[in-house]
Amino acid sequence: MAEIQQFALPDVGEGLTEAEIVSWAVQPGDTVATNQVIVEIETAKSLVELPSPFAGEVVALHVVEGDTVEVGTAIISISTDAIGSGPDADADTATTADETGADEPKLLVGYGPGAPHPRRRRGATDRAVASLTEIEPAAGHPSSVPVGAGIRCTPPVRKLAKDLGVDLASVTPTGHGTTITQDDVLSAAETRRTPGPTAESVSEIRIPVRGVRKHTAAAMVRSAFTAAHVSEYVTFDITRSMELRSRLAARKEFADVKLSPLSLIARAFLRAIERTPISNSRWEEATQEIVQLSEINLGVAAATPRGLVVPNIRSAQRLRLRDLSVAIAELAATARAGKTAPDDMSHGTATISNFGVFGVDAGTPILNPGETVILGVGSITRRPWVVGSGDAETVLPRWVTTLSLSFDHRVLDGQQASELLADTAAFLREPELAVL
């Protein structure tokens, strides 16, 4: 006898309480296998694909794409062979892997029984389940979907278009492989604005803030009004590090590695933190203590279509330059694809934000909540620079950059922070100092 099993939105980790339904990979009538991906959700930290804990036929989808639902809410019903029946069976909750037998392992935390929570709907509460035939996931491309002949876009871009009322079929794609980008959608929305000489005739674009952007906004406000922020800057000649980068890039061990200036800056920052270990600490408000940490989990801020995320490299101070370069490149690629695991964005102890790639010379970064220091990296440009001293003084074109350090003055005093920033610059100005 077949039985209807309901799958509730699980807790995917890090205490997240809700998620948005991005796209369904199945629809009523489809047959699904255990561990088959059935839905993609967006949490406050990343995109996550959820596998089915059951094998059977999809009976109903209880939420539509775009809904924000709380953990424990039933999102799909699947008709299965008779399992877990009996007086204790609860049709309103998901059945755990342990209840369904040894052959169906528990995939994620939060699959167990629990009282369902009311879900928050973005649209009308009486809205029927939307058709899933309009846009289907592309085979082999789980993070992009076709929206027309040869045209693709990612789920977050598709959501943005829906929020702005933009017909994707009318958008000219500029991304790789005829992919519609976020800028394409915003440009299309801009062209629909009605110009006019008065304020009343000018339309506006409202962009809902949710997911990563909502999480980032809340975290930055919390950090700005909790930590005692102070910022310092240093501008210096980084030519010798740039020359070292060119020499290292030509070596065979770096043949398949992208050795960016950021890798050298990160290595210098890590070395400087080791010389000022109190900077790798957190302020414990409850006990009014400074907790100094032995491992440096280096966060690297990454700009993505979904907003700014800060995944971190665990025990980064233990990595050689080549391994650090590989880790930074992989971190950035994973973040841009929206596949960073929530746990990889937790437990950071110090952060680097490279706004120089956008042509910005300097800035004042805000601390990642719970951390004591964040290093901002400005653009590296050729500038006239005074070289030598006395009679040998001359002006030459050199590679120059500005580093910005924001720190929590509750943990570091001015001298400690200044030494941390000065050491970082010194290691880059004269790379051989790093071996001392």
SEVEXTI-604733 format. One record per residue: residue in one letter; x, y, z of N, C-alpha, C in turn. Coordinates in steps of 0.2 Angstrom, whole numbers, plus 5000, padded with zeros to 4 digits. Example, Ala and Ser with C-alpha at 12.3 -4.5 7.8 and 13.67 -1.06 7.14 Angstrom:
A506649725039506249785039506649845039
S506449895035506849955036506450005039
//
This chain:
M500449945000500050005000500450065000
A500350114996500750174995500550225001
E501050265003500950305009501150375007
I500850435009501050495007501550525012
Q502150535010502650565015502750635013
Q502750675018502950755018503650765020
F503950805016504650825017504650895019
A504950905025504950975028505551005027
L505551075026506251115025506651095031
P507251065029507751055035508151115037
D508451105043508951155045509651135041
V509851175037510451155033511151185037
G511051205043511651215047511651285049
E512151305054512351365056511751405059
G511151365062510651405065510151445061
L510151435054509751465050509051445051
T508551495051507851475053507451475047
E507651505041507151515035507551505029
A507251495023507551495017507051515011
E507251535006506851555000506851494995
I506351474992506251424987506451464981
V507051444978507351474972507051434966
S507051374965506851334959506751264961
W506151234958505951164959506251124953
A506551064955506851024949506350964948
V505750964951505250914950504550944950
Q504050914948503350934948502950874949
P502250894951501850834952501750784947
G501850724948501850664943502450644942
D503050674944503650654942503850594947
T504250554945504550494949505250524952
V505350514958506050534961506350474964
A507050474965507350424968507650454974
T507850414979508150444985508850474983
N508950534986509550574985509550614979
Q508950614975508950654969508750724971
V509150774968508950844970508250864967
I507850894972507250904970507050984971
V507451024974507351094975508051124977
E508051194974508651234976508351284980
I508651294986508451354991509051404992
E508851464994509351514996509251535003
T509751525007509751545014510151615014
A510251635020510551695021511251695019
K511551635018512251625016512451595010
S512051555007512151525001511651484997
L511751464991511251424988511351354990
V510851314991510851244993510451204989
E510651144986510251094983509951044988
L509351034989509050984993508950914990
P509150864992508950794989508350764993
S508050724989507450694992507650634997
P507350635003507450575007507050515005
F506550525001506150474999506150454991
A505950394990505850374983505150364982
G504950394976504150384975503950434969
E503350444970503050494965502850554968
V502950614965502850684968502050694968
V501750704973501050714974500850784973
A501250834977501050904977501650944980
L501751004977502151054980501851104984
H502051114990501651154995501851224995
V502451244992502651304991502851324984
V502851384982503051404976503751434976
E504051444970504651474969504551554971
G505051574975504951644978504751644985
D504351594987504151594994504751584999
T504651625005505151615010504751575016
V505051515018504751475022505251455028
E504951445034505351425040505551355040
V506051345043506251275044505751235048
G505551175045505051135048504451135044
T504351185039503751185035503751135030
A503251095029503151045024503151085017
I503651055012503651095006503451045000
I503450975001503250934996503050864999
S502550834995502250774997502450724992
I502650664994502850614989502550544991
S502250514986501950444987502450394987
T502550354992503050304993502750234994
D503150184994502950114997502750125004
A502350085007502150085014502750085019
I502950145022503450145027503250185032
G503550175038503450215044502650225046
S502250175044501550185045501450165052
G500850185055500750165062500450225066
P500250215072499950265076500350325077
D501050315077501450365078501650405072
A501450385066501650415060501250485060
D501650535058501350605057501450635050
A500850635047500850665040501050735039
D501150775045501250845044502050855045
T502450805046503150815046503550765042
A504150775041504550735037504850675041
T504850625037505150555040505850555040
T506150545045506950535045507150475042
A507850485040508150425037508150365041
D508250375048508250315052507550275052
E506950315051506350285051506150255044
T506550275039506350245033506850185031
G507250165035507650105034508450125033
A508850065034509550075034509750095027
D509450085022509650095015509550165013
E509150205017509050275016509350325021
P510050345020510450375025510150445026
K510250475032510050535034510450585030
L510250635026510650675022510750735025
L510350775028510450835031510150835038
V510350885043510050885049509350925048
G508950915053508250945052507750905048
Y507950835047507450795043506950765048
G507050775054506650735059505950765060
P505550735064504850765065504850825069
G504450875068504350935071503750975069
A503451015074502851045072503051095066
P502551095061502751145056502551215058
H502951265055502951335056502551365051
P502151425052501851455047502351485042
R502251485035502651515030502451585028
R502951625027502851685024502851685017
R502351715014502251715007502451785004
R502751784998502951844995502351874992
G501951834989501351854985500751844989
A500151834986499451824989499551754992
T499251744998499251685002498851634999
D498351654995497851604991498151584984
R498751604983499051594976499151514975
A498951484970499051414968499751404967
V499951344967500651324965500751334958
A501351374957501451404950501651344945
S501551354939501751304934502551304934
L502751234933503451224933503751214926
T503351224921503551204914503751264910
E503751324913503951384910504651384909
I505051374915505751374915506051314919
E506351264915506551204918507351204919
P507651174924508351174925508651144919
A509251174917509651144911510051084913
A510051034909510450974911511150984911
G511450964916512150984917512351044919
H511851094920511951164923511551174928
P511651144934511151154940511151224942
S511551274941511551344943511251394938
S511151364932510851404927510251374923
V509751414921509151394918509051424911
P508851384906508651414899508051454900
V508051514897507451554896507251564889
G507551534885507351544878507851504874
A507851504867508251474863508951494864
G509351454867510051464868510251524873
I509751544877509851594882509751564889
R510251584894510251564901510251614906
C510051604912510251644917510251604924
T510551634929510551594935509851604939
P509651564944509051574948509051644951
P509551674954509451734957509351794952
V509651784946509451834941508751824939
R508551764938507851754936507351784941
K507551774948507151804953507151884953
L507651914951507751984951507252004945
A507351974939506851994934506151984936
K505951934939505251924941505051984946
D505552004951505352054955505252124952
L505652134947505652194943505152204937
G504852144936504352134931504652134924
V505252114923505652114917505452044913
D505252044907505151984903505851964901
L506151904903506751884901506851864894
A506351844891506351834884506551904880
S506451954883506552024879507252054881
V507652014885508252044888508852014883
T509252064881509852044877510352024882
P510651954881511151934886511851954884
T512251974889512951994888513451944891
G513151894895513651854899513851794894
H514351764897514651704894514151654891
G514251634885513751584883513051604882
T512951664880512251694880511851694887
T512251704892511951704899511751774901
I511051784903510851844905511151864912
T511451914913511751934919511251984923
Q511451994930511052044934511052114931
D511652134928511652204924511152204918
D511152144915510652144909509952154911
V509752124917509052134919508952204922
L509452234925509352304928509352354922
S509752334917509752384911509052384908
A508752314907508152314904507552344908
A507652344915507152374919507252454918
E507852474918507952544917507652574911
T507652534905507352564899506652564899
R506352534904505652544905505352604909
R505852634912505652694916505452744912
T504952784914504652834910504952904912
P505352934907505652994909505153054909
G505253104913504853164913505153214917
P504953284917505253334920505053344927
T504553304930504353314937504453254941
A504453254947504553204951504053154951
E503453174949502853134949502853084943
S503253104938503253064932503853024931
V504253024936504852974936504752914940
S504852854937504752794940505352774944
E505252724948505752704952505852624952
I506452604954506552524954506652504961
R506252464964506252434971506552364970
I507152354973507452284973507352254980
P506952204981506852174987507552144990
V507652154997508252135000508152075004
R508452025002508351955005508951915004
G508951855007509551815007510151845009
V510751835005511351865007511451935008
R511051975004511052045005510752065011
K510252035013509852055019510352035025
H510651975025511051945030511651995031
T511952015025512552065026512352125028
A511752155026511552225029511552225037
A511152165039511052165046511752155050
A512152115047512852095050513252165051
M513252205045513652265045513452315050
V512752325050512452365055512652345062
R512552285064512752255070513452265072
S513952255067514652265068514752335069
A514552385065514652455066514452485072
F513952455075513652485082513852445088
T514252395087514552355092515252365094
A515652345088516352355089516552425089
A517152445093517452515093517852515087
H517552535081517952545075518452595074
V519052585072519552635071519952605064
S520152655060520452635054521052675053
E521552645050522252675048522452655041
Y522852695038523052685031523752685030
V524052655025524752665024524852655016
T525152705013525252705006526052685005
F526252645000526952625000527052594993
D527752584992527952554986527952484986
I527552444982527552374982527852344976
T528352384973528652354967529052294968
R529352284973529852224974529352164975
S528752164978528352114978528052094971
M527952144967527652134960528152104956
E528852124957529352084954529452014956
L529352004962529451934965528851894962
R528251924962527751884959527851864952
S528151904948528351884941528851834941
R529351834945529851774945529551714948
L529151714953528751654955528351624950
A527951664946527451644941527851604936
A528451614935528851584930529151514932
R529051504938529351434941528851384939
K529051324939528651264937528151244942
E528251254948527751244953527151284953
F527251344950526651394949526351394942
A526551344938526351344931525551334931
D525251304935524551294935524151334940
V524451384943524251424949524151494947
K523551524948523551594947523851634953
L524451654953524751694958524551764957
S524051784961523851854961524251894966
P524251964965524552004971524151994977
L523551974977523151964983523451904987
S523751854984524051804987524651824991
L525051864988525651894992525451944998
I524851984997524652025002524351985008
A523951935006523751885011524251855015
R524751835012525351795015525651845020
A525751915018526151965022525651975028
F525051985027524551995032524551945037
L524551875035524551825040525251825044
R525751835040526451845044526451905049
A526151955047526052015052525651995058
I525051955057524651935062525051895067
E525451845065525851805069526351845073
R526551905071526951945075526551985080
T525951995079525452035083524951985085
P525051935088524551875089523851905093
I523851955096523251985100522752005094
S522952015088522552045083522051985081
N522251925082521851865080521451845086
S521051885088520651875094519851895093
R519451885098518751905098518651935105
W518151985105517952015111517351975114
E517351945120516851915123516451955127
E515851975125515452025128515252005135
A514951945135514651915141515151915147
T515851895146516251895151516751955151
Q516651995146517152055146517852035145
E517951985141518651955140518851955133
I519551965132519851955125520051875124
V519751845119519851775118520351775112
Q521051755114521551755108521551685105
L521551675099521451615095522151595092
S522251525092522851505089522851495082
E522351485079522251475071521951535068
I522251555062522051605059521551585053
N520951595054520451575048520351635044
L520651645038520751705035520151715030
G519651755031519151775027519351815021
V519051795015519151835009518551865006
A518351925007517751955004517651944997
A517151914994516951904987516351934985
A516351974980515752004977515451954972
T514851934973514451884969513751924967
P513451894962512751924960512251924966
R512351884971511951884976512151924982
G512651964981512952004987513651984989
L513852014994514552004997514551945002
V514951905000515051845005515751845007
V515851815013516551815016516751735018
P516851695014517051625016517751635018
N517951585022518651585025519051525024
I519751535024520251485023520451465030
R520351395032520451375039521251365040
S521451395046522251385047522651405041
A522451465039522851495033523551505034
Q523751515040524451535042524851475041
R524651415040524951355039525151335032
L524851375027524851365020525451395017
R525851355013526351385009526051435003
L526451475000526151524996525751494990
R526051444987525651404982524951384984
D524951344990524351324992523851374994
L524051434997523651484999523351514992
S523751524987523451544981522951504978
V523051434978522551394976521851394980
A521951404987521351414991520951474990
I521351534988520951594987520651584980
A520951554975520551554969519951504969
E520051454973519451404974518951434978
L519051474983518651504987518151554983
A518551594979518151644974517751614969
A517951554966517551524961516951494964
T517051464970516451434973515951484975
A516151544978515751594980515351624974
R515651634969515351664963514851614960
A514951554961514451504959513851494964
G513951524969513351524975513351454978
K513951424978513951354981514351354988
T514551404991514951404997514451375002
A514751325006514351295011514351345017
P513751345021513651395026514251395031
D514451335033515051325038515651355036
D515751365029516351395026516351475027
M515751495029515751575030515651585038
S515851535042515851545049516551535052
H516651555058517251545062517851585059
G517751635055518251675053518551715058
T519251725058519551765063519851835061
A520051835054520251905051520051895044
T519951955041519751965034520152015030
I520151995023520452045018519852055013
S519852125012519352145007519752185001
N519752154995520052184990519652224985
F519552284987519152334983519552364978
G520252354978520652374973520552354966
V520252294965520052264959519552304955
F519152354959518652394956518952464954
G519652474955519952534953519852584959
V519752564965519652604971520352604975
D520552664976521252674979521252654987
A520752674990520752664998519952665000
G519852635006519252635009519252615016
T518652615019518652605026518252535027
P518452475027518052415028517752415035
I517252385035516852365042517052295044
L517152285050517352225053516852175052
N517052115050516552055050516352045057
P515752035059515552025066515951975070
G516151985075516551935079517351945078
E517551975073518251985072518552045074
T519252045075519552105077519852155072
V520052125066520452155061520152145054
I520152185050520052175043520452225039
L520752195033521252235029520952245023
G520952315021520652335014521252345010
V521252315004521752324999521552364993
G521852424992521752464986522052444980
S521952484975522152464968522952474968
I523252434964523952434963524152464956
T524452534957524452564950525252594950
R525352614944526052644943525952724944
R526452744949526452814950527152834951
P527252904950527952934952528052924959
W528652904961528852884968529552914969
V529652944975530352964977530752904979
V531352884975531752834977532452854979
G532752824984533352844986533352904991
S533952934993533952984998534553034997
G534553094999535053134998535253154991
D535853144989536053164982535853114978
A535653044980535452994976534652994975
E534353044978533653044977533353064970
T532953024968532653034961531853004961
V531553024956530853004955530752954950
L530452904951530452844946529752824946
P529452794941528852754941528852694945
R528452684949528452624954527752594955
W527652534957527052504958526852534966
V526252564966526052594973525352564975
T525252554981524652534984524452564990
T523852564993523652584999523252535003
L523552515009523152465013522752505018
S522152475020521752505025521652455030
L521752475037521652425042521052455047
S520552415047520052435052520052385058
F520052405064520152365070519652385076
D519552335080519152345086519552375092
H519452435093519952465098519852435105
R519252395106519252365113519752305114
V519952285108520452225108521152255107
L521252295102521952315100521952395102
D522552415105522752485106523052505099
G523152575099523452605093524052575091
Q524552565096525152545094525152475091
Q524752425094524752355091524452365084
A523952395083523652405076524052435071
S524452485073524952515069525552475067
E525752435072526252385071526052325066
L525352305067525152255062525152285055
L524852345054524852375047525552385045
A525952415049526652425046527052365045
D526952315048527252245047527052225040
T526352225039526052205033526352235027
A526452305027526752345022527452325021
A527852315027528552305027528652245023
F528252195024528452125021528252125013
L527852175011527752185004528252235001
R528452285005528952325002529652295001
E529752255006530452215006530252135008
P530052095003529852035004530351985008
E530952005007531451955011531351965018
L531052015021530952025028530451965031
A530051935027529651885029529951825032
V530651815030530951755032531251765039
L531251825041531651845048531151825053
//
